[in-house]
């Protein structure tokens, strides 16, 4: 299955913003890698993001879901 641009963008953003490979980041990356936007949303809800960061990440998840059809 080809990887969508929004999934790539989400992974890049996560790696830039969360430089330490903490367990929550690894779980979120796994959700993206396994094409599971529902799990990604659940994990984003548990992470200590600013409002702006959370909006950005959720917009990327929205785009990912839209690309899935």
Residue frames relative to the residue before (quaternion, step in Angstrom):
aa qw qx qy qz dx dy dz
X 1.0000 0.0000 0.0000 0.0000 0.00 0.00 0.00
X 0.4254 -0.7040 0.4975 0.2757 3.60 -0.80 0.93
X 0.4236 -0.6884 0.5287 0.2590 3.55 -1.12 0.69
X 0.4021 -0.7353 0.4940 0.2316 3.57 -0.75 1.04
X 0.6324 -0.5464 0.3991 0.3771 3.53 -1.24 0.53
X 0.6503 0.5175 -0.3318 0.4464 3.62 0.96 -0.77
X 0.6297 0.5111 -0.3435 0.4735 3.62 1.03 -0.66
X 0.6340 0.5148 -0.3256 0.4765 3.58 0.99 -0.79
X 0.6500 0.5171 -0.3115 0.4616 3.58 0.95 -0.89
X 0.6505 0.5175 -0.3108 0.4609 3.56 0.96 -0.87
X 0.6670 0.4925 -0.3078 0.4667 3.59 0.87 -0.87
X 0.6468 0.5116 -0.3240 0.4636 3.60 0.94 -0.81
X 0.6557 0.5107 -0.3193 0.4553 3.55 0.91 -0.90
X 0.6487 0.5247 -0.3220 0.4474 3.57 0.90 -0.90
X 0.6861 0.4899 -0.2880 0.4543 3.57 0.89 -0.90
X 0.6525 0.4899 -0.3213 0.4806 3.60 1.09 -0.61
X 0.7365 0.4423 -0.2373 0.4534 3.57 0.84 -0.98
X 0.7713 0.2548 -0.1258 0.5696 3.57 1.01 -0.79
X 0.1217 -0.8638 0.4861 0.0521 3.53 0.50 1.23
X 0.6751 0.4523 -0.2978 0.5010 3.59 1.04 -0.63
X 0.3948 -0.7367 0.4907 0.2461 3.63 -0.78 0.92
X 0.0249 0.8210 -0.5661 0.0689 3.56 0.54 1.20
X 0.6875 -0.5146 0.3270 0.3945 3.54 -1.19 0.54
X 0.6579 0.5142 -0.3266 0.4428 3.61 0.89 -0.87
X 0.6420 0.5039 -0.3344 0.4713 3.61 0.96 -0.77
X 0.6502 0.5182 -0.3172 0.4561 3.55 0.96 -0.85
X 0.6379 0.5104 -0.3262 0.4755 3.60 1.03 -0.75
X 0.6563 0.5056 -0.3111 0.4656 3.57 0.98 -0.83
X 0.6342 0.5140 -0.3252 0.4773 3.58 0.99 -0.79
X 0.6414 0.5214 -0.3236 0.4605 3.59 1.00 -0.79
X 0.6245 0.5304 -0.3401 0.4615 3.59 1.01 -0.75
X 0.6541 0.4925 -0.3111 0.4825 3.58 1.00 -0.81
X 0.6670 0.5105 -0.3003 0.4521 3.57 0.87 -0.93
X 0.7280 0.4105 -0.2233 0.5017 3.59 1.10 -0.73
X 0.4419 -0.7298 0.4281 0.2980 3.57 1.32 0.32
X 0.4489 0.6733 -0.4460 0.3822 3.55 0.89 1.04
X 0.1262 -0.8383 0.5261 0.0673 3.61 0.27 1.22
X 0.5937 0.5645 -0.3809 0.4288 3.62 1.05 -0.58
X 0.6606 0.4796 -0.3030 0.4917 3.59 0.97 -0.83
X 0.6144 0.5411 -0.3502 0.4550 3.59 1.01 -0.73
X 0.6505 0.5081 -0.3168 0.4672 3.60 0.92 -0.87
X 0.6424 0.5260 -0.3275 0.4510 3.58 0.92 -0.88
X 0.6892 0.4829 -0.2790 0.4625 3.57 0.91 -0.92
X 0.6120 0.5411 -0.3504 0.4581 3.59 1.01 -0.76
X 0.6363 0.5480 -0.3195 0.4390 3.58 1.04 -0.75
X 0.7022 0.4569 -0.2558 0.4825 3.58 1.19 -0.49
X 0.6267 0.5730 -0.3302 0.4123 3.57 1.24 -0.34
X 0.4827 -0.6777 0.4889 0.2622 3.54 -1.17 0.71
X 0.1658 0.7783 -0.5766 0.1851 3.56 0.38 1.30
X 0.5047 -0.5725 0.5278 0.3728 3.54 -1.25 0.39
X 0.6750 -0.4766 0.3533 0.4386 3.59 -1.24 0.27
X 0.6570 0.5156 -0.3079 0.4557 3.58 0.96 -0.88
X 0.6498 0.5063 -0.3151 0.4714 3.59 0.95 -0.84
X 0.6569 0.5183 -0.3105 0.4511 3.57 0.91 -0.93
X 0.6413 0.5124 -0.3229 0.4711 3.60 0.97 -0.85
X 0.6543 0.5184 -0.3135 0.4526 3.57 0.94 -0.87
X 0.6769 0.4859 -0.2942 0.4682 3.58 0.84 -0.97
X 0.6808 0.4796 -0.3011 0.4646 3.59 0.87 -0.85
X 0.5970 0.5358 -0.3628 0.4742 3.61 1.13 -0.56
X 0.6385 0.5069 -0.3237 0.4801 3.58 1.04 -0.74
X 0.6397 0.5049 -0.3242 0.4803 3.59 1.01 -0.77
X 0.6150 0.5392 -0.3417 0.4629 3.61 1.03 -0.78
X 0.6653 0.4973 -0.3012 0.4684 3.59 0.91 -0.93
X 0.6170 0.5468 -0.3283 0.4610 3.56 1.03 -0.82
X 0.6755 0.4861 -0.2922 0.4711 3.58 0.86 -0.96
X 0.6397 0.5247 -0.3291 0.4551 3.60 0.98 -0.79
X 0.6532 0.5125 -0.3106 0.4629 3.59 1.03 -0.76
X 0.6121 0.5624 -0.3453 0.4356 3.57 1.15 -0.60
X 0.4471 -0.7007 0.4463 0.3317 3.57 1.20 -0.53
